[in-house]
Amino acid sequence: MGAIVSRLVSQHKGLAALVATGCAAGDFQDDVLREFCGVFIMVASQFTAGKWIATGTWQATWFYHGCAVIATDWLAGGPHCNPAVSLYLYALGEVNRKQFFSKSAAAFAAITCAFPFFDWVANNLSLPYLEGPVYEEHKRSLRVAIEHEFKATVALCTTIAAFSWELPVKNNYLMKMTFIAMMVRGICETYNAVGPGMNPAVAIAYAAHYRRGRYPSSINQYLAYCGAPAAGALVTAMVYAAITDRKFFGYPARALLGARRKLA
């Protein structure tokens, strides 16, 4: 375990500085600690589906993964676990700039620590290693990678808006989270060309772990795993804000779209 800690510190000094800044920017308990614990729980519960637990049939894997999605949200008190989701909520005014930054930094830090830790657990218990999304550029085109990551993030953000804010099930926590969990699993199975990632923290941190501490050098990796989810989150936020007459980054979305039509 000591070797894991020393390797993390030596390989991710820049990330450590980012997280330290994020901790200073936001509320430590509500923003940083909640996200860090939530992401750790997410990896421990959701990434083990079909690997360590519920390995018999796809039905068992789906059921366990759904339960894990609900458990992650409940145990950690509603973490975002995803910088793309944090960006979506920031665009809609659900969190402020400091919260967005601190939650995103905490998510990256948690994933960076989680995979080496669970590798250590797997080694000691003779279990298979947990896996994250991998974009093998010689197998998938950049267009397909971006398309799937964009659509996955749009579907995820739309799911959050529908079941958390709009549909009647929003008032029943268990029903709301059950539908969200079902949709998350469906998204993972549908848009899986390069993972799916739909989570910049998971994708980039796992890529660095997969390469033994070396972050991807190809710009295509960042376009697929960071650019596409960010674009998906922003487009969904803009459309949702326009439909519901909400603000987009503090500006009325309908007015912004109206001004664009006039300029066109």
C-alpha positions, 0 to 999 in steps of 0.5 A: 500500500505504501508503494501505491501512495508513493507512486501516485504522489510521484506520477501525479504531482500536477493533479495533486496541485489541482486538487489542492486548489480545488479544495481551497476553492470549495467547501471541503466536506460538501464538495470535495469529500462527498465527491471523493467518497462518491467516486470511490464508492462508484468504482467499488460497487459499479465497476465490480459488476460482472467482474467480482460480483454478479458474474453469472448472467447478464441479468445478474450483472444488470441488476447488481449494477443498478443497485450499485448506482442507487447505493452510490448516490444514497451512501455518498449523499448525491455526488455528481461522480462526473465532471461532465454532469457537474458542467451540466449542472453548473450551466443550469445554475444548480452549482456555482463555479467554485463547486464545479471546479472543486467537485471536478478536481475531487472526481479526478483525484478519486479515480486516480487513487481508486484504480491502483487501490483496487489493483492492490485488492485484486492482487491480494485476493486473486481477483481480476483487475477492474477495467475502465474505458479504453479508446484504441484509435486503430480500432475505432475512428475519432468520429465514432468515438466522439459520436458515442461519447456525445450521445451518451452524455446527452442521454445521461443529462437528459435522464437526470433532468427528466427523473430528477426535475420533471416527471412525477417520480421525482418525489419518490427517491427509490423510484427516481433512482431506479429509473435513473439506474436502468437508464444508466445501464442502457446508455452503457450498453448502447453507446459503448464504442469506446467504453463508454466513458461519458465521464472525463475523470474516469476515462483520462485517469484510467488511461493514465493508470493503464499507461502506468502513470503516463497521460495520453499523448494523442489529442484524439483521446481528449477530444473523445473523452473530454471534448465530446462529453463537455459538448454533450453536457452544454448542448443538453443544458442549453436545450433544456434551459430553452424548453423550461425557460431557465437560464444558461450560465446566468443568461436567459436561454430563450433570449440567447437563441432568439438573438442567434436567429436574428443574427442568422 
